[in-house]
Amino acid sequence: MYSSEVPDAVVSVDLPVVAALLAVSGTVTLPDGSTVDADNLLERVLIEPYMTMEQDEQTVFQRMVTKAALAHILEEGIDPIAWMQALVEPVEQGRVSLWSADADEQAVISGSPLGGPLVRLSDAPGSGYAVYLNDATAGKMDSYLDVAIASGWAMCRADEHADVAIQVTMTNSAPAEAASWPWYMTGPGEDGLAAGSISTDITVAAPPGTF
């Protein structure tokens, strides 16, 4: 049964944020005796379960890591200065978003770096463009996706508008044996996609006033 209760606030973070906090609070020992730290968190959560576990086991393991990591971070005590220093880069990268049910608080948040992807686009200095990537592989191969983004423009139009080009270069850095990995990792091969390949949807958002 779904609850009709509305939360006071919602915080969205991804694994590099947790890794940044673990760099401050130290290594976590899991109930199974293994450890998770800032250096191996992404490998242990985004890759290892899909290579070595069945689907139900993946869920159990990831819940265990989440519970243990959060308990460890909070039990070590909140050091405001250390946390602020650790979170500077993740916040700058847009990895932390916040929403508040309080209208006054939300008005402040929506104009800050915590306001989410659209706020980051609208607040970008000059004419900022945003590139959004969505893994269409239906697996976890984007753990091996390397991305480089470049932009350029030319003012050669009679109406004095500039033509802007956004270049996205994607490289699959998975090893050659990726084709033999479990389908949890490679995806089920939808639309004829070969195992070990990566399929990515790319969306580019332009700033207000462009056409």
C-alpha positions in Angstrom: 0.0 0.0 0.0 1.3 3.4 -0.9 1.5 6.1 1.7 -0.1 9.5 1.1 2.4 11.2 3.4 4.3 14.0 1.8 8.0 14.3 2.8 9.4 17.5 4.1 12.4 17.3 1.9 14.1 15.0 -0.7 17.8 14.7 -1.2 19.2 13.1 -4.3 22.8 11.9 -4.4 24.8 9.4 -6.4 27.6 7.0 -5.4 30.5 9.5 -5.8 28.9 11.6 -3.1 28.8 8.6 -0.8 32.5 7.9 -1.7 33.4 11.5 -0.9 31.9 11.1 2.6 33.6 7.7 3.1 36.9 9.5 2.3 36.2 11.5 5.5 34.7 8.8 7.7 36.9 5.8 6.7 36.4 2.2 5.7 33.1 0.4 6.3 33.1 -3.3 7.4 30.0 -5.1 6.0 28.1 -7.8 7.8 29.8 -10.4 5.5 33.2 -9.3 6.7 34.3 -7.6 3.5 35.0 -3.9 3.4 33.9 -0.9 1.4 35.8 2.4 1.2 36.0 5.5 -1.0 38.3 3.8 -3.5 36.3 0.6 -4.1 32.7 1.7 -3.6 31.8 2.2 -7.2 33.4 -1.2 -8.2 31.7 -3.0 -5.4 28.2 -1.5 -6.1 28.1 -0.9 -9.8 30.2 -3.8 -11.2 30.9 -6.6 -8.8 27.2 -7.6 -8.0 26.3 -7.8 -11.7 29.4 -10.0 -12.4 29.1 -12.5 -9.5 25.5 -12.5 -8.2 22.0 -13.4 -9.3 19.3 -10.7 -9.3 17.9 -11.3 -5.9 21.4 -11.5 -4.4 22.3 -8.2 -6.0 19.4 -6.5 -4.3 20.3 -7.9 -0.9 23.9 -6.9 -1.3 23.2 -3.4 -2.4 20.7 -2.9 0.5 23.4 -4.2 2.9 26.0 -1.8 1.5 23.6 1.2 1.6 22.5 0.5 5.2 26.1 -0.1 6.5 27.6 2.9 4.7 25.0 5.3 5.9 25.1 4.0 9.5 28.9 4.3 9.4 29.0 7.8 8.0 26.5 9.0 10.6 27.9 7.1 13.5 31.4 8.6 12.9 29.8 12.0 13.7 29.2 14.9 11.4 32.2 17.2 11.1 30.7 20.2 9.3 34.1 21.5 8.0 35.3 18.1 6.8 31.9 17.3 5.1 31.8 20.7 3.4 35.3 20.2 2.0 34.5 16.7 0.9 31.3 17.7 -0.8 32.6 20.8 -2.7 33.5 18.8 -5.8 30.4 16.6 -5.9 28.2 19.7 -5.5 30.1 21.5 -8.3 29.5 18.4 -10.5 25.8 18.5 -9.8 25.7 15.2 -7.9 23.6 16.6 -5.1 20.1 17.9 -5.6 17.6 19.0 -2.9 13.9 19.7 -2.8 11.9 21.2 0.1 8.2 21.1 0.7 8.6 24.6 2.3 8.0 27.2 -0.4 10.4 29.7 1.0 13.1 27.1 1.4 12.5 25.8 -2.1 12.8 29.3 -3.5 16.3 29.6 -2.1 17.2 26.0 -3.2 16.0 26.5 -6.8 18.4 29.3 -7.3 21.4 27.4 -5.9 23.7 24.7 -7.2 21.5 22.2 -5.3 18.5 23.1 -7.5 19.0 20.2 -10.0 20.1 19.9 -13.6 17.8 22.5 -15.1 18.9 25.1 -12.6 22.6 24.3 -13.4 21.8 24.9 -17.0 19.9 28.2 -16.5 22.6 29.5 -14.1 25.6 28.5 -16.3 27.8 31.5 -17.0 27.4 32.9 -20.5 25.5 30.6 -22.9 25.6 27.2 -21.2 24.7 24.0 -23.0 23.9 20.8 -21.2 24.6 17.2 -22.4 22.6 14.4 -20.8 23.4 10.7 -21.3 21.1 7.8 -20.7 22.3 4.2 -20.9 20.0 2.3 -23.3 22.0 -0.9 -23.0 19.6 -2.1 -20.2 22.7 -3.3 -18.4 25.5 -1.7 -16.5 28.0 -1.2 -19.3 28.1 2.5 -18.8 30.5 1.8 -15.9 33.0 1.5 -18.8 31.9 4.5 -20.8 34.5 7.2 -21.2 33.1 10.6 -22.4 34.7 13.7 -23.8 32.7 16.8 -24.6 33.8 19.7 -26.7 32.1 22.8 -28.2 32.7 25.4 -30.8 30.9 28.2 -32.6 31.1 30.3 -35.7 29.6 33.8 -36.3 29.1 33.6 -40.0 25.4 34.1 -40.4 23.7 37.2 -42.0 21.4 37.5 -39.0 24.5 37.7 -36.7 23.4 34.6 -34.8 26.1 32.0 -34.1 26.1 28.4 -35.2 27.1 26.2 -32.2 28.4 22.7 -32.4 28.5 20.3 -29.5 30.8 17.3 -30.0 30.4 14.2 -27.7 33.0 11.5 -28.1 32.2 8.2 -26.3 34.6 5.3 -25.9 33.8 1.8 -24.6 36.8 1.0 -22.3 35.5 -2.5 -21.4 38.0 -5.3 -21.9 37.7 -7.7 -24.9 36.1 -10.5 -22.7 33.1 -8.2 -21.9 31.1 -10.1 -24.5 31.2 -13.2 -22.2 30.1 -11.3 -19.1 26.7 -12.1 -17.4 23.7 -10.4 -19.1 23.1 -8.4 -15.9 26.2 -6.5 -16.9 26.0 -6.4 -20.7 22.2 -6.1 -21.0 19.9 -8.5 -22.8 20.9 -7.6 -26.3 17.8 -5.6 -27.2 17.6 -4.3 -30.8 20.4 -6.6 -31.8 23.0 -4.9 -29.6 26.0 -7.1 -29.3 27.1 -8.2 -25.8 29.8 -6.0 -24.5 28.7 -3.0 -26.6 27.2 0.2 -25.2 24.2 2.0 -26.5 23.6 5.5 -25.2 20.9 8.1 -25.8 22.3 11.7 -26.0 20.3 14.8 -25.4 21.7 18.3 -25.7 19.8 21.2 -24.1 20.4 24.7 -25.3 20.1 27.9 -23.2 17.1 30.2 -23.3 16.9 32.5 -26.3 18.5 30.0 -28.8 16.7 28.6 -31.8 
